[in-house]
């Protein structure tokens, strides 16, 4: 349900809400928040709530440190793990300077711009997220270890799969918050899990990704565990992927879908810095079902982009390179702009590569364009690309390039 300001104020009054969390994220997608009391909510809606931005990486220094959070009422949700009496609710916020100008490092606003550009072209982009995570044990001081919660394998069941009840609790919590899980299962790695949720319009989908990681970490801790979303938690086990399914309405013809994929492939290399922003991201790529080469095919999970076997509203393209350290607002925005570029510039889609790239010989692989193999390569590719410099604000690019 999307609330108006008046409905939020009424909800807070009638539902015994005692704390309102104003949520936002830094340029790397790490969620932050400020809690305010209910009597401060009208002021927050009217003027915004000031905060010290100098303590957040990329948000400025001490000389000009004031920024303002403006809660967006349509994002209201309650936090089911907090007490029923004296409820806690959360709203995502836009960020501005004191004079009302949008803050250029507000990555949620960056995605809003991409959505508007798509609307001008008569298109609405939808995204479905598949995020993987490991569950690790805590030591006797509640410090995370590298001991997996279980040693189960892909889609195993209890008792080998010990994460079954944790995933169940996560899914039920997400449902209470208005997010619709589609499936959950044990992944290939020991203690590795995956939960997929239904596609949504771009901004809501990115908000859902932020909420998902918070819920997973919270539920894991409540069960005495640590949830790890890093790209390569264990050196000899599969990494964590953030597979992004993208579809467009009105439904694209086969020709336009090809142009969409062509645009994404064309800008895959310079976009990698934002889809794989950590050093350990490059320990994952090219191994254990994580792609290395710029290629596509139907159904084939060894490719960068695959077109899953589906029809109608489920027809989509799946980008398989990102990992969960990516900021979803930036990732979705780049995918929209790259897809629009493919459609508008009529970029030709290369032939599909219907082979298993993990078993291909060196001669075949040498003919293919590779994704960056280190973060230094990714930084250089992004910094020198006109597409990236056009759409990514200079300050965000500078921070990612440091």
C-alpha positions as CSV (number, residue, x, y, z in Angstrom):
1,X,0.0,0.0,0.0
2,X,1.3,3.5,-0.9
3,X,0.5,6.0,1.8
4,X,0.0,9.8,1.6
5,X,1.4,12.2,4.2
6,X,-2.0,12.4,5.9
7,X,-2.3,8.7,6.0
8,X,1.1,8.2,7.5
9,X,0.3,10.7,10.2
10,X,-3.0,8.9,10.9
11,X,-1.2,5.5,10.9
12,X,1.4,6.7,13.4
13,X,-1.3,8.1,15.7
14,X,-3.6,5.1,15.6
15,X,-1.1,2.3,15.6
16,X,0.9,3.2,18.7
17,X,4.1,4.1,16.7
18,X,6.8,5.5,18.9
19,X,9.8,5.7,16.6
20,X,10.1,6.6,12.9
21,X,13.3,5.6,11.1
22,X,14.3,7.9,8.3
23,X,16.4,5.6,6.0
24,X,18.9,6.4,3.3
25,X,22.2,4.9,2.0
26,X,25.7,6.0,1.3
27,X,27.1,5.8,-2.2
28,X,28.1,2.2,-1.8
29,X,24.5,1.2,-0.8
30,X,25.2,0.8,3.0
31,X,21.9,1.6,4.7
32,X,21.8,4.4,7.3
33,X,19.0,5.9,9.4
34,X,18.0,8.5,11.9
35,X,15.1,7.8,14.4
36,X,12.7,10.5,15.2
37,X,9.7,10.7,17.6
38,X,6.2,10.9,16.2
39,X,5.8,14.6,17.2
40,X,8.7,15.4,14.8
41,X,7.0,13.8,11.8
42,X,5.1,16.9,10.5
43,X,8.3,18.9,10.6
44,X,10.1,16.1,8.7
45,X,7.5,16.2,6.0
46,X,7.4,20.0,5.7
47,X,11.1,20.9,6.1
48,X,13.2,17.7,6.3
49,X,15.4,16.6,9.1
50,X,19.0,17.8,9.2
51,X,21.9,15.5,9.7
52,X,25.7,15.7,9.8
53,X,26.8,14.4,6.4
54,X,30.6,14.8,7.1
55,X,30.7,11.5,8.9
56,X,29.4,9.6,5.9
57,X,31.8,8.7,3.2
58,X,31.3,10.8,0.1
59,X,28.7,13.1,1.6
60,X,31.0,16.1,2.2
61,X,33.4,17.4,4.8
62,X,33.1,19.5,8.0
63,X,33.0,22.8,6.1
64,X,29.6,22.2,4.6
65,X,28.2,19.2,6.5
66,X,24.4,19.8,6.7
67,X,22.1,17.8,4.5
68,X,18.4,17.2,4.9
69,X,16.3,14.0,4.8
70,X,12.8,14.2,3.4
71,X,10.8,11.0,4.1
72,X,8.7,9.6,1.3
73,X,5.3,8.6,2.7
74,X,4.6,5.9,0.0
75,X,7.6,3.9,1.4
76,X,6.2,3.5,4.9
77,X,6.5,0.0,6.4
78,X,6.7,-1.2,10.0
79,X,9.5,-3.3,11.3
80,X,8.0,-6.6,12.5
81,X,11.0,-7.6,14.7
82,X,10.4,-4.5,16.9
83,X,7.8,-4.6,19.8
84,X,4.1,-4.6,18.9
85,X,3.5,-2.0,21.5
86,X,5.5,1.1,20.7
87,X,5.9,0.2,17.1
88,X,8.8,1.2,14.9
89,X,8.2,2.2,11.3
90,X,10.6,3.1,8.5
91,X,10.5,5.4,5.4
92,X,13.1,5.9,2.7
93,X,14.2,9.5,2.2
94,X,15.4,11.8,-0.5
95,X,18.4,14.0,0.4
96,X,18.8,17.7,-0.3
97,X,21.1,20.6,0.5
98,X,19.8,23.2,2.9
99,X,18.6,25.3,0.0
100,X,16.5,22.5,-1.3
101,X,18.7,21.4,-4.2
102,X,18.9,17.6,-4.7
103,X,22.1,16.1,-3.3
104,X,24.1,14.6,-6.2
105,X,25.3,11.6,-4.2
106,X,21.8,10.5,-3.4
107,X,21.8,7.3,-5.4
108,X,18.1,6.8,-4.9
109,X,17.5,10.0,-6.7
110,X,19.9,8.8,-9.5
111,X,17.5,5.9,-10.1
112,X,14.5,8.3,-10.1
113,X,16.2,10.1,-13.0
114,X,16.7,6.9,-14.9
115,X,13.1,5.9,-14.4
116,X,12.0,9.3,-15.8
117,X,14.2,8.9,-18.8
118,X,12.5,5.5,-19.4
119,X,9.1,7.1,-19.0
120,X,9.9,9.7,-21.7
121,X,10.6,6.8,-24.0
122,X,7.3,5.2,-23.1
123,X,8.8,2.4,-21.1
124,X,8.6,1.1,-17.5
125,X,11.4,-1.1,-16.3
126,X,10.8,-3.9,-13.8
127,X,13.5,-5.7,-11.7
128,X,13.5,-9.0,-9.8
129,X,16.4,-9.7,-7.5
130,X,18.1,-13.0,-6.6
131,X,20.6,-12.5,-3.8
132,X,22.7,-15.2,-2.2
133,X,24.1,-15.1,1.3
134,X,26.0,-17.4,3.7
135,X,25.0,-18.2,7.3
136,X,28.0,-18.5,9.6
137,X,28.2,-19.3,13.3
138,X,29.1,-16.8,16.0
139,X,31.7,-17.5,18.6
140,X,31.0,-17.3,22.4
141,X,31.5,-13.5,22.2
142,X,29.0,-13.1,19.3
143,X,31.8,-12.4,16.9
144,X,31.3,-13.9,13.4
145,X,33.4,-16.9,12.4
146,X,34.0,-18.5,9.1
147,X,32.3,-21.7,10.2
148,X,29.2,-22.4,8.0
149,X,25.9,-23.1,9.7
150,X,25.6,-26.4,7.8
151,X,27.3,-28.5,5.1
152,X,24.3,-29.0,2.9
153,X,24.4,-28.6,-0.9
154,X,22.1,-27.2,-3.6
155,X,18.4,-27.5,-2.7
156,X,19.1,-30.1,0.0
157,X,16.5,-30.4,2.7
158,X,16.5,-30.8,6.5
159,X,18.2,-32.1,8.5
160,X,21.2,-31.5,6.2
161,X,19.8,-28.0,5.5
162,X,19.8,-26.3,8.8
163,X,18.9,-22.9,7.3
164,X,15.3,-24.0,6.5
165,X,13.7,-22.3,9.5
166,X,15.8,-19.2,9.2
167,X,14.7,-18.7,5.6
168,X,11.1,-19.4,6.6
169,X,11.3,-16.6,9.2
170,X,12.9,-14.2,6.7
171,X,10.1,-14.9,4.2
172,X,7.4,-14.4,6.7
173,X,9.0,-11.2,7.9
174,X,9.2,-9.9,4.3
175,X,5.6,-10.7,3.7
176,X,4.6,-8.6,6.8
177,X,6.5,-5.7,5.3
178,X,4.7,-6.0,1.9
179,X,7.5,-7.7,0.0
180,X,6.5,-10.9,-1.8
181,X,9.0,-13.8,-1.7
182,X,8.7,-16.2,-4.6
183,X,11.1,-19.0,-3.6
184,X,13.8,-19.9,-1.2
185,X,16.3,-22.7,-1.0
186,X,19.8,-23.9,0.0
187,X,22.5,-22.9,-2.4
188,X,25.6,-24.8,-3.5
189,X,28.0,-23.6,-0.8
190,X,28.0,-24.8,2.8
191,X,25.7,-22.6,4.7
192,X,24.8,-20.7,1.5
193,X,21.2,-19.7,0.9
194,X,19.1,-17.9,-1.7
195,X,15.7,-16.1,-1.5
196,X,14.1,-14.6,-4.6
197,X,11.3,-12.1,-4.5
198,X,8.7,-11.0,-7.1
199,X,9.6,-8.3,-9.6
200,X,8.6,-4.7,-9.1
201,X,9.1,-1.3,-10.7
202,X,12.6,-0.1,-10.5
203,X,12.5,2.2,-7.4
204,X,10.4,-0.2,-5.3
205,X,12.6,-3.1,-6.4
206,X,15.8,-1.3,-5.2
207,X,14.1,-0.4,-1.9
208,X,13.2,-4.1,-1.5
209,X,16.8,-5.1,-2.0
210,X,17.8,-2.7,0.8
211,X,15.0,-4.0,3.0
212,X,15.9,-7.7,2.2
213,X,19.5,-7.4,3.4
214,X,18.4,-5.7,6.6
215,X,15.8,-8.4,7.3
216,X,18.2,-11.2,6.5
217,X,20.9,-9.8,8.9
218,X,18.4,-9.1,11.6
219,X,16.7,-12.6,11.5
220,X,20.1,-14.3,11.3
221,X,21.3,-12.5,14.5
222,X,18.0,-13.4,16.3
223,X,18.9,-17.0,15.5
224,X,22.5,-16.6,16.8
225,X,24.0,-16.5,13.3
226,X,25.8,-14.1,11.0
227,X,24.6,-13.4,7.5
228,X,27.4,-12.7,5.0
229,X,26.6,-11.0,1.7
230,X,30.2,-10.5,0.6
231,X,31.2,-11.7,-2.9
232,X,33.5,-14.6,-1.8
233,X,33.1,-15.5,1.9
234,X,35.0,-18.8,1.5
235,X,37.9,-19.2,-0.9
236,X,37.0,-22.7,-2.2
237,X,33.2,-22.3,-2.3
238,X,30.8,-20.5,-4.6
239,X,30.6,-16.8,-4.3
240,X,27.5,-14.8,-3.5
241,X,25.7,-13.5,-6.6
242,X,23.1,-10.7,-7.1
243,X,21.4,-11.9,-10.3
244,X,19.2,-9.1,-11.7
245,X,16.2,-10.0,-13.8
246,X,15.1,-7.1,-16.0
247,X,11.8,-6.8,-18.0
248,X,10.0,-3.9,-19.6
249,X,6.4,-2.9,-20.2
250,X,4.7,-2.4,-22.6
251,X,6.1,-5.9,-23.4
252,X,9.0,-5.6,-25.8
253,X,9.0,-7.3,-29.2
254,X,11.7,-9.8,-29.7
255,X,13.6,-7.2,-31.7
256,X,13.5,-4.6,-28.9
257,X,14.4,-7.2,-26.3
258,X,17.5,-7.9,-28.4
259,X,18.3,-4.2,-28.5
260,X,17.9,-3.9,-24.8
261,X,20.3,-6.8,-24.2
262,X,22.7,-5.4,-26.8
263,X,22.8,-2.1,-24.9
264,X,23.6,-3.8,-21.6
265,X,26.3,-5.9,-23.2
266,X,27.8,-2.9,-24.8
267,X,28.3,-1.1,-21.5
268,X,29.0,-4.2,-19.3
269,X,32.7,-3.5,-19.0
270,X,32.6,0.1,-17.8
271,X,29.6,-0.6,-15.6
272,X,31.5,-3.4,-13.8
273,X,33.0,-1.1,-11.2
274,X,29.5,-0.3,-9.9
275,X,28.1,-3.9,-10.2
276,X,31.2,-5.4,-8.5
277,X,32.6,-2.6,-6.3
278,X,34.8,-4.5,-3.8
279,X,38.2,-6.1,-4.1
280,X,36.8,-9.5,-3.4
281,X,34.2,-9.1,-6.2
282,X,37.0,-10.1,-8.6
283,X,37.8,-13.3,-6.7
284,X,34.2,-14.4,-7.6
285,X,34.0,-13.5,-11.2
286,X,34.9,-16.3,-13.7
287,X,34.4,-19.1,-11.1
288,X,31.6,-21.4,-10.1
289,X,28.8,-20.0,-12.3
290,X,30.0,-16.4,-12.0
291,X,30.5,-15.0,-15.5
292,X,33.8,-13.7,-16.9
293,X,33.0,-12.9,-20.5
294,X,30.7,-10.4,-22.3
295,X,28.3,-12.8,-23.9
296,X,24.7,-13.9,-23.9
297,X,22.5,-16.9,-24.6
298,X,19.1,-18.5,-23.8
299,X,19.0,-20.3,-20.5
300,X,22.8,-20.8,-20.4
301,X,24.1,-20.0,-16.9
302,X,27.7,-19.6,-18.0
303,X,26.9,-16.4,-19.8
304,X,26.9,-12.8,-18.6
305,X,23.3,-12.3,-19.7
306,X,20.9,-15.2,-20.2
307,X,17.2,-15.2,-21.3
308,X,15.4,-17.6,-19.0
309,X,12.8,-20.0,-20.4
310,X,9.7,-17.9,-19.7
311,X,6.8,-16.2,-21.6
312,X,4.4,-13.3,-21.2
313,X,5.0,-11.1,-18.2
314,X,7.9,-13.4,-17.0
315,X,9.9,-12.8,-20.2
316,X,13.1,-11.1,-19.1
317,X,16.9,-10.8,-19.3
318,X,19.0,-11.9,-16.4
319,X,22.3,-10.1,-15.7
320,X,24.5,-12.5,-13.7
321,X,27.7,-10.6,-12.9
322,X,26.6,-8.3,-10.0
323,X,27.3,-9.3,-6.4
324,X,25.4,-8.2,-3.3
325,X,27.9,-5.4,-2.4
326,X,26.5,-3.5,-5.4
327,X,24.4,-0.4,-4.7
328,X,21.0,-1.5,-6.2
329,X,20.0,2.1,-7.0
330,X,23.1,2.6,-9.2
331,X,22.9,-0.9,-10.6
332,X,19.3,-0.6,-11.8
333,X,19.9,2.9,-13.1
334,X,22.8,1.8,-15.3
335,X,20.9,-1.1,-16.6
336,X,18.0,1.2,-17.6
337,X,20.3,3.7,-19.3
338,X,22.3,1.0,-21.1
339,X,19.1,-0.7,-22.2
340,X,17.5,2.5,-23.4
341,X,20.7,3.3,-25.3
342,X,20.5,-0.1,-27.0
343,X,16.9,0.5,-28.1
344,X,17.3,4.1,-29.2
345,X,20.7,3.7,-30.9
346,X,19.6,0.4,-32.5
347,X,22.7,-1.4,-31.3
348,X,23.1,-4.8,-32.9
349,X,23.0,-7.9,-30.6
350,X,25.9,-10.3,-31.2
351,X,25.1,-13.9,-31.9
352,X,24.3,-16.0,-28.9
353,X,27.1,-18.2,-27.5
354,X,25.5,-21.6,-26.9
355,X,28.4,-23.2,-25.2
356,X,29.5,-23.9,-21.7
357,X,32.2,-21.2,-21.1
358,X,33.4,-23.0,-18.0
359,X,34.5,-25.9,-20.2
360,X,35.6,-23.9,-23.3
361,X,39.2,-24.1,-24.4
362,X,41.7,-21.2,-24.3
363,X,41.5,-20.6,-28.0
364,X,37.8,-20.0,-27.9
365,X,38.0,-17.8,-24.8
366,X,40.7,-15.6,-26.2
367,X,38.3,-14.4,-28.9
368,X,35.8,-13.0,-26.3
369,X,35.8,-9.7,-24.5
370,X,36.4,-10.1,-20.8
371,X,35.0,-8.3,-17.8
372,X,37.7,-6.6,-15.7
373,X,39.8,-9.1,-13.7
374,X,40.8,-6.6,-10.9
375,X,39.2,-3.6,-9.3
376,X,41.9,-1.5,-10.8
377,X,40.9,-2.5,-14.3
378,X,37.3,-1.8,-13.5
379,X,38.2,1.7,-12.2
380,X,40.1,2.5,-15.4
381,X,37.3,1.3,-17.6
382,X,34.7,3.4,-15.8
383,X,36.8,6.5,-15.6
384,X,37.5,6.6,-19.3
385,X,34.0,5.8,-20.5
386,X,31.7,8.6,-21.9
387,X,28.5,6.6,-20.9
388,X,29.6,6.4,-17.3
389,X,30.7,10.0,-17.2
390,X,27.4,11.1,-18.7
391,X,25.1,9.4,-16.1
392,X,27.2,8.9,-13.0
393,X,27.8,12.1,-11.1
394,X,31.5,13.1,-11.0
395,X,31.7,12.9,-7.2
396,X,30.3,9.3,-7.1
397,X,32.7,8.3,-9.9
398,X,35.6,9.8,-7.9
399,X,34.7,8.0,-4.7
400,X,34.4,4.6,-6.5
401,X,37.7,5.3,-8.3
402,X,39.6,5.9,-5.1
